[in-house]
Amino acid sequence: MSEMDDIQYLDFTDENGNTETFGLVGVVEYKEDTYLVLELPEEEQDDSEEVQLVFMLVIRDEEGEDCYEPVEDDALCDTLFDIYMQQLEEKLEREEAAMAELEDEDMDEEEEEDGEDGED
């Protein structure tokens, strides 16, 4: 696993021994299961502007090691996608609120400095 551009990259090897690298963009919890949200490698993306995602179910084997199984059920993929998008929206709202709070603090500090400059 390596990290570039704040995205972790994971290598997966399929049953034929082929290794592909996916970008880990999120984790979704659904019905007591954990799913990785992965971005397809650039060379496998189609020509559309939309990023294509793959969902992998995290399964723990007998030795306690994580194993990953691709989700192939379209209805489940749709549900996981909706949950992931909701998580992104909530994260964006939190970040916007934090930025607005910082801006308010900056404005308050500027007003205090302006008030101090005018006093003699």
C-alpha positions, 0 to 999 in steps of 0.5 A: 500500500502506498500513499499519493495525493492523499489517496491510499493505493491498494494492489489487488491480485485476482484469481489469475495472478493479475495485479491491479492498483485501485485508489481507496477513496472511502469506507462504507458500513452497511448491515454490519459489513464493511465495504471499501470504496475504490476508484478504478485505475485511470486506464480502466476508466471510460471516457466519461467525466464521472469517476467509476467506483468499485465496492469490495466487501471486507471479509476476515479469514480464519487467521484474522487476515482481511480478504476482499470480495468484489460486490457484483449485486447491482442493487447493493452497489447502488445502495453503497453508492448512495451511502458513500455520496451521503458521507461525502455530502456530510463531510463537505458540509462539515468542512464548509461549516469549519471554513465559515467559522474560521472566516468569522474568527478572522473577521472578528480579529480584523474588527478588533484590530481596526477598533484598536487602531482607532483608539488614542 
